[in-house]
Amino acid sequence: MKDFSFWRGAIHNAKTSLVLKSVGEDLANFKNQSNLLGDETKLSEAQLETLRLEYSLKMKKLTAETLPIKQPGKPKFKK
């Protein structure tokens, strides 16, 4: 069963921003689907807020660690 510790671990273990985005999408889908299920599968608002905060901090860290992409400059021709 996916609970708070599962989602927290998934966010913590994400090594790239693409993986973290996937975890975020899965969490959003889980939250939407849990509204259809019973109360035992729902995360509290405090838990969701904590997960959102950890997600944003991890995303900032991962995007800061990536190297900026340099666009190639104009070619220099000899005259």
ZAKOLMI-467352 format. One record per residue (C-alpha): residue number from 1; chain; z negated, x, y negated. Coordinates in Angstrom, 2 decimals, m for minus. Layout:
N
{resi->NUM&chain->A&up->Z&east->X&north->Y}
...
END
This chain:
79
{resi->1&chain->A&up->0.00&east->0.00&north->0.00}
{resi->2&chain->A&up->0.87&east->1.26&north->m3.45}
{resi->3&chain->A&up->m2.22&east->1.44&north->m5.59}
{resi->4&chain->A&up->m3.39&east->3.35&north->m8.65}
{resi->5&chain->A&up->m3.92&east->6.64&north->m6.81}
{resi->6&chain->A&up->m0.43&east->6.42&north->m5.27}
{resi->7&chain->A&up->1.26&east->5.99&north->m8.65}
{resi->8&chain->A&up->m0.90&east->8.65&north->m10.30}
{resi->9&chain->A&up->0.00&east->11.11&north->m7.53}
{resi->10&chain->A&up->3.69&east->10.26&north->m7.81}
{resi->11&chain->A&up->3.64&east->10.95&north->m11.55}
{resi->12&chain->A&up->1.68&east->14.17&north->m11.06}
{resi->13&chain->A&up->3.96&east->15.44&north->m8.26}
{resi->14&chain->A&up->7.24&east->14.84&north->m10.11}
{resi->15&chain->A&up->8.94&east->18.19&north->m10.66}
{resi->16&chain->A&up->11.86&east->17.10&north->m12.87}
{resi->17&chain->A&up->12.41&east->14.50&north->m15.54}
{resi->18&chain->A&up->14.93&east->12.67&north->m13.31}
{resi->19&chain->A&up->12.34&east->12.30&north->m10.56}
{resi->20&chain->A&up->9.77&east->11.15&north->m13.09}
{resi->21&chain->A&up->12.18&east->8.56&north->m14.51}
{resi->22&chain->A&up->12.72&east->7.27&north->m10.99}
{resi->23&chain->A&up->8.97&east->6.94&north->m10.50}
{resi->24&chain->A&up->8.73&east->5.07&north->m13.80}
{resi->25&chain->A&up->11.45&east->2.65&north->m12.74}
{resi->26&chain->A&up->9.77&east->2.10&north->m9.38}
{resi->27&chain->A&up->6.47&east->1.42&north->m11.11}
{resi->28&chain->A&up->8.10&east->m1.11&north->m13.45}
{resi->29&chain->A&up->9.71&east->m2.85&north->m10.47}
{resi->30&chain->A&up->6.39&east->m2.84&north->m8.61}
{resi->31&chain->A&up->4.63&east->m4.36&north->m11.60}
{resi->32&chain->A&up->7.26&east->m7.11&north->m11.90}
{resi->33&chain->A&up->7.17&east->m7.84&north->m8.16}
{resi->34&chain->A&up->3.38&east->m7.86&north->m8.00}
{resi->35&chain->A&up->3.41&east->m10.85&north->m10.35}
{resi->36&chain->A&up->5.08&east->m12.77&north->m7.54}
{resi->37&chain->A&up->2.52&east->m11.66&north->m4.96}
{resi->38&chain->A&up->m1.20&east->m12.28&north->m4.73}
{resi->39&chain->A&up->m3.84&east->m10.78&north->m7.00}
{resi->40&chain->A&up->m4.79&east->m8.08&north->m4.50}
{resi->41&chain->A&up->m1.68&east->m5.99&north->m5.25}
{resi->42&chain->A&up->m1.87&east->m6.06&north->m9.03}
{resi->43&chain->A&up->m2.91&east->m3.13&north->m11.16}
{resi->44&chain->A&up->m5.26&east->m3.84&north->m14.03}
{resi->45&chain->A&up->m4.12&east->m3.43&north->m17.62}
{resi->46&chain->A&up->m6.45&east->m0.43&north->m18.01}
{resi->47&chain->A&up->m4.87&east->1.21&north->m14.96}
{resi->48&chain->A&up->m1.36&east->0.51&north->m16.27}
{resi->49&chain->A&up->m2.28&east->1.98&north->m19.65}
{resi->50&chain->A&up->m3.61&east->5.12&north->m17.97}
{resi->51&chain->A&up->m0.42&east->5.44&north->m15.90}
{resi->52&chain->A&up->1.74&east->4.98&north->m19.00}
{resi->53&chain->A&up->m0.20&east->7.69&north->m20.82}
{resi->54&chain->A&up->0.07&east->10.13&north->m17.92}
{resi->55&chain->A&up->3.79&east->9.32&north->m17.56}
{resi->56&chain->A&up->4.48&east->10.04&north->m21.23}
{resi->57&chain->A&up->2.48&east->13.28&north->m21.20}
{resi->58&chain->A&up->4.24&east->14.48&north->m18.05}
{resi->59&chain->A&up->7.65&east->13.56&north->m19.50}
{resi->60&chain->A&up->6.90&east->15.53&north->m22.67}
{resi->61&chain->A&up->5.86&east->18.51&north->m20.58}
{resi->62&chain->A&up->8.96&east->18.37&north->m18.37}
{resi->63&chain->A&up->11.37&east->17.98&north->m21.27}
{resi->64&chain->A&up->9.69&east->20.85&north->m23.14}
{resi->65&chain->A&up->10.12&east->23.12&north->m20.11}
{resi->66&chain->A&up->13.86&east->22.52&north->m19.80}
{resi->67&chain->A&up->16.18&east->24.92&north->m21.51}
{resi->68&chain->A&up->18.18&east->23.57&north->m24.41}
{resi->69&chain->A&up->21.87&east->23.17&north->m23.70}
{resi->70&chain->A&up->23.99&east->25.36&north->m25.93}
{resi->71&chain->A&up->27.31&east->23.89&north->m26.93}
{resi->72&chain->A&up->30.11&east->26.40&north->m26.80}
{resi->73&chain->A&up->31.24&east->27.56&north->m30.20}
{resi->74&chain->A&up->34.76&east->27.62&north->m31.51}
{resi->75&chain->A&up->36.90&east->30.28&north->m29.91}
{resi->76&chain->A&up->37.61&east->33.26&north->m32.13}
{resi->77&chain->A&up->41.22&east->34.30&north->m32.24}
{resi->78&chain->A&up->42.45&east->37.66&north->m33.45}
{resi->79&chain->A&up->44.80&east->37.50&north->m36.39}
END
